[in-house]
Amino acid sequence: MKINVAILGAGGMGETVIKHLRDCPQAGRIVAYDIRKERLEELKKLHNVDVSADLNQVLADPTIRVVFITSSNDSHKALTIAALEAGKAVMCEKPMATTLADAEEMVNAAEHTKGFLQIGFELRYSKLYTKVKDWIDEGLLGQVVNTHCLYCSSVYTKDAWRNKLSAGDTFPERLSHYVDLTRWWIGSEVSEVYSACSPNVVPYTEVRDNYHTTYRFKNGAVSHISYYMNYPAMFRGDPLADSVTDLQLGDGHKLRYIIVGTKGAAETDVFYRHIKRWQFSDTPERMVSDWVENLTWNYKEDQIHYHNTHDQTLDIVRRVAEGLPPKTSARDALQTMRLCFAAIESADEKRSVSLGNQ
Ligand SMILES: NC(=O)c1ccc[n+]([C@@H]2O[C@H](COP(=O)([O-])OP(=O)(O)OC[C@H]3O[C@@H](n4cnc5c(N)ncnc54)[C@H](O)[C@@H]3O)[C@@H](O)[C@H]2O)c1
C-alpha cells in the first residue's frame, strides 16, 4: 500500500528527500510545503511534485501519513509538534531543535500522542559507519575504549542561516552526527564533557568555528572530537589536494575517526574513502597489531557510505507504511542532543559539565 508524504521545508535537504522518495516503493503523492512560494514553484517544475504554501491544509490532508521536516533549525519544534498533533508520523532533521528544552518538548509530544518521531541521524545508515558497528558487535574490536574524530568542514557562506545564533550553535548543527556515532559505537552513556574553543578565525559567523571536546563515558571509554571550520578547505582541482580527485565538496575535506578497542582498532576516512581494521595479539616481546582489513569504495557510492539519507528516507516510509516504530527512538536522539548542549555549556563556562551518569 502506498502512503502520501509531505516535505516541510523545501530547500536543499527537502529536495534531496524528494529525489530519494522516487526510489521508495511505498511512497505515493509527494507534497512540498515551504514559506517561500517562489521556491515551491521551482520545485514543482523540477520534480513534478504537488506544492502548498498552507501548512494547515497539508496537515489536514488525511492521505498524508508521514512528513519530513527539512526546514531551518529554528522551525523544527513548531512543525514537529503541529505534525504530531495532526496525527502524522514525523521524520525531523538534525539538530532536533535550537535548545534542549525545545527538543525535550518534541519528545514529550511524540510520547504523549503515541506518535512516530525519528531524528535524521542518517550516519547510522551509512555503510562506512555501520561497518564499524558490525565489527564492534562481532567482538572484533573488544570493548571500545577510545575514539578520536578529526573533522575539517567547509566554511559557511556569508548569507547562510547557519551563521546566526538563532540556528543554535555549531555543535548541534554540525557535530551532532559525530557524537551520536560515538554513543552508538561505545554503547554507554556519557558522564562528563569538557569543551574548549579558540577565538574564531572566520570573521562573519556568530557561531563558533572550532570545537575541541572530550567525552568520558560511564563505562570508562573516552571520545574526543577536534573540529575546524577555520582550517582551509581544498576544492576540486586544487593542486594542494592530497586526497582523491573527487572530493565531497560542500562538506569539508578531512573526516577521520580512530576507534580503539581492547582487542583491535579501526580507522575510517571519508575523503580517502577507506575503512581499516587492526587486530591485537600478544607476543613474548610486546603486543602487536596486525592490519587485517582494508575496505574502500568508488566515489559514485559516496552517498550510501557517508550521509546515507537515501536509505534512511526509504526505511522511514517503509516503517510508517508497515506500522513499525522508528529505527532509533526520539528519546535516544534526545540523549545525543543533551551531549551537544553540554558541550556548548562547557565551552561557554570554561569548565567540565557533569551529565549525571556516574
Ligand atoms: N542530515 C544531514 O546530513 C543534513 C544535511 C543538510 C541539512 N540538514 C538539515 O536540514 C535542514 C534544512 O537544511 P538545508 O540545507 O536544506 O537548508 P536550506 O536553507 O537549503 O533550506 C531550508 C528551507 O526551510 C525553509 N523554511 C524556513 N522556515 C520555515 C518554516 N517555518 N516552514 C517551512 N519552511 C521553512 C526555507 O524557506 C528553506 O527553503 C536543517 O535543519 C539542516 O540542519 C541535514
The ligand as a Gaussian input file, in Angstrom:
#p B3LYP/6-31G(d) Opt

LIG

0 1
 N       21.309000      15.181000       7.920000
 C       22.144000      15.890000       7.184000
 O       23.223000      15.451000       6.852000
 C       21.734000      17.274000       6.766000
 C       22.313000      17.881000       5.663000
 C       21.867000      19.144000       5.304000
 C       20.889000      19.779000       6.056000
 N       20.374000      19.152000       7.145000
 C       19.336000      19.812000       7.957000
 O       18.203000      20.027000       7.138000
 C       17.588000      21.260000       7.482000
 C       17.492000      22.130000       6.244000
 O       18.791000      22.406000       5.767000
 P       19.011000      22.875000       4.245000
 O       20.462000      22.711000       3.979000
 O       18.041000      22.240000       3.350000
 O       18.682000      24.432000       4.377000
 P       18.084000      25.379000       3.234000
 O       18.376000      26.763000       3.675000
 O       18.542000      24.947000       1.881000
 O       16.507000      25.098000       3.298000
 C       15.735000      25.436000       4.394000
 C       14.324000      25.689000       3.905000
 O       13.470000      25.816000       5.043000
 C       12.512000      26.814000       4.721000
 N       11.868000      27.276000       5.949000
 C       12.362000      28.096000       6.905000
 N       11.451000      28.244000       7.898000
 C       10.353000      27.505000       7.538000
 C        9.122000      27.252000       8.137000
 N        8.770000      27.785000       9.313000
 N        8.235000      26.443000       7.492000
 C        8.586000      25.877000       6.300000
 N        9.756000      26.086000       5.686000
 C       10.640000      26.883000       6.293000
 C       13.304000      27.867000       3.962000
 O       12.472000      28.722000       3.235000
 C       14.182000      26.976000       3.087000
 O       13.583000      26.700000       1.853000
 C       18.415000      21.845000       8.610000
 O       17.855000      21.500000       9.833000
 C       19.757000      21.172000       8.455000
 O       20.474000      21.053000       9.669000
 C       20.753000      17.917000       7.492000

